[in-house]
Amino acid sequence: MDMTLTAILLGIVEGLTEFIPVSSTGHLILASELFGYDAKEWAMFNVVIQLGAILAVVVQYWGTFWNAGMGVLRLESEGLRFARNILLAFLPSAVLGLALKDYIDIMLGSPSIVAWALIVGGIAILGIEKIAKPGENGSVADLPIKQVLGVGFAQCLAMVPGVSRSGATIMGALAMGIGRKTAAEFSFFLAVPTMIGASALELMTKGDQLVAGTSTVGWWEIAVGFAVSFVVALAVIRLFVAYVSRHGFAPFAWYRIVIGSAAVIWLMMR
C-alpha cells in the first residue's frame, strides 16, 4: 500500500478512536495486521501522531487551558487545583510507564493481546455502567485528590494494548462517582501530558533514525498522520461528550466485544 495512503488511514483510525473507550493503540495494531504493513516500522508513527489528537483537545478546550495557565501564573486557587489534579493523575502512569517500557513494547507487538483486551474491556464497561452511580458534573479543579489518584492508577491499565486509555480513565472515574461529562473531560485533559510524555520518550529512544533519514516511515508520513488525526479527533471530541452525557457507554462496550471477537477468530484462522 502507498505510504501516504497508509498514513492517512492510520490518522483516521487514531482520530476516531483516541478519545472514545475502544483503544486507539489496539486499533492501530490490528490495522497493521489487516493492511499488511510492518507494525515495527510504523511504531513511532503510531505514537507521535497521537499528538495531533492531543492538539484537538487543546483547541477544543483552549479557554479552559488558558484560564488554568493564567491561574497558575497568578497563583489563583482554581488554576492551581486544576494543574495539581492533572499532574497527580499523570504521575502513576509516568512512573510505571518508564519502569515497564520494555514489557509494554513486547505487548505492543501482540495483536492477540489486543483482541482479548477489547473483549474483556467491553465486558468491564458493561459491568461498571450497570453498577456505577455517577455523581453530578462539575469542574475538574474541584475533584478531590482521592478520586484524582484513583483515575491516575486506572490509567495504568491502558499500558496493556487494547484496554484503552480513555476507557480506563473514564470508567475509573465513573466507578468513583464522578459525573459522565466531567469524567470524559478529565480523560481528555489527562491525555495531554500522558501522550506528550509517551511521544517524547519514543522520539528520545528512536528519533535518531528519523533525523538521519534511515527510518522507513519519515517526516512526511508523520505530518500527514498528525494533520488527519487532528481534524478527525476534533470532530469526535465535540460529538462524544454530547453523546455520552445522554446515552452512556454501552454501545462502545458492545462494539469492543464484537470487534475483539472478530479479531480473535480472524487471528486463529490465519
Residue pairs with C-beta under 8 A, 6 or more apart in sequence:
1 35
1 36
1 37
3 217
3 221
4 220
4 221
4 224
6 35
6 37
6 42
6 221
7 45
7 217
7 220
7 221
7 222
7 224
7 225
7 228
8 224
8 225
8 228
9 31
9 35
10 28
10 31
10 42
10 45
10 46
10 49
10 225
11 49
11 52
11 224
11 225
11 226
11 227
11 228
11 229
11 232
12 228
12 229
12 232
13 24
13 27
13 28
13 31
14 24
14 28
14 46
14 49
14 50
14 52
14 53
14 225
14 228
14 229
14 232
14 233
15 52
15 53
15 56
15 228
15 229
15 230
15 231
15 232
15 233
15 234
15 235
15 236
16 27
16 232
16 233
16 236
17 23
17 24
17 27
18 24
18 50
18 53
18 166
18 191
18 229
18 233
18 236
19 53
19 57
19 166
19 187
19 188
19 191
19 233
19 236
19 237
19 240
20 166
20 236
20 240
20 252
21 121
21 125
21 164
21 166
21 167
21 168
21 170
21 171
21 249
21 252
21 253
21 256
22 118
22 164
22 167
22 252
22 255
22 256
22 259
23 114
23 117
23 118
23 121
23 158
23 161
23 162
23 163
23 164
23 165
23 167
23 256
24 50
24 53
24 164
24 165
25 46
25 108
25 114
25 161
25 162
25 165
26 114
26 117
26 118
26 161
26 162
26 163
26 164
28 46
29 39
29 108
29 110
29 111
29 114
29 161
29 162
30 111
30 114
30 115
30 259
30 263
32 38
32 39
32 42
32 111
33 39
33 111
33 267
38 216
39 108
39 109
40 109
41 215
41 216
41 217
42 216
42 217
43 108
43 202
43 206
44 202
44 203
44 206
44 207
44 210
44 215
44 217
45 217
45 221
45 222
45 225
47 198
47 199
47 202
48 199
48 202
48 203
48 222
48 225
48 226
49 222
49 225
49 226
49 228
49 229
50 195
50 198
50 199
50 229
51 195
51 196
51 199
51 226
52 225
52 226
52 227
52 228
52 229
52 230
52 233
53 191
53 195
53 229
53 230
53 233
54 191
54 192
54 195
54 196
55 230
56 229
56 230
56 231
56 233
56 234
56 237
57 188
57 189
57 191
57 192
57 233
57 237
58 65
58 192
59 234
60 188
60 234
60 237
60 238
61 185
61 188
61 189
64 82
64 189
67 78
67 79
68 78
68 79
68 82
68 83
68 141
69 79
70 76
70 79
71 77
71 78
71 79
71 80
71 82
71 83
72 79
72 80
72 83
73 79
78 139
78 141
79 141
81 141
81 142
82 139
82 140
82 141
85 140
85 141
85 143
85 145
85 148
85 186
86 140
86 189
86 190
86 192
86 193
87 193
88 145
88 148
88 149
88 152
89 148
89 149
89 151
89 152
89 155
89 169
89 186
89 190
90 152
90 190
90 193
90 194
90 197
91 152
92 149
92 152
92 153
92 155
92 156
93 152
93 155
93 156
93 158
93 159
93 194
94 193
94 194
94 197
96 156
96 159
97 104
97 159
97 197
97 198
97 201
98 201
100 159
101 201
104 159
107 113
107 159
107 160
107 161
108 161
110 161
111 263
111 267
112 264
112 267
113 160
113 161
113 162
114 161
114 162
114 260
114 263
115 162
115 260
115 261
115 263
115 264
115 267
116 162
116 260
116 264
117 160
117 161
117 162
117 163
117 260
118 162
118 256
118 257
118 259
118 260
118 263
119 256
119 257
119 260
119 261
119 264
121 162
121 163
121 164
121 167
121 253
121 256
122 252
122 253
122 254
122 255
122 256
122 257
122 260
123 253
123 257
124 171
125 167
125 171
125 249
125 250
125 252
125 253
125 256
126 250
126 253
126 254
128 171
128 174
128 175
129 174
129 248
129 249
129 250
129 253
132 171
132 174
132 175
132 177
133 177
134 174
134 177
134 178
134 179
134 180
134 183
135 177
135 178
135 179
136 179
137 179
137 180
137 181
137 182
137 245
138 179
138 182
139 182
140 182
140 185
140 186
140 189
143 178
143 182
143 186
146 176
147 173
147 176
147 177
147 178
150 172
150 173
150 176
151 169
151 172
151 173
151 176
151 178
151 186
151 187
151 190
152 190
153 172
154 168
154 169
154 171
154 172
154 173
154 175
155 165
155 168
155 169
155 172
155 190
155 194
156 168
157 163
157 168
158 164
158 165
158 167
158 168
158 169
162 260
164 256
165 187
165 191
165 194
166 187
166 188
166 191
167 252
169 183
169 186
169 187
169 190
170 183
170 184
170 187
170 249
171 249
173 182
173 183
173 186
173 187
174 180
174 183
178 186
180 244
180 245
180 248
181 241
181 244
181 245
184 240
184 241
184 244
184 245
185 241
188 237
203 210
206 215
209 215
210 218
210 219
210 222
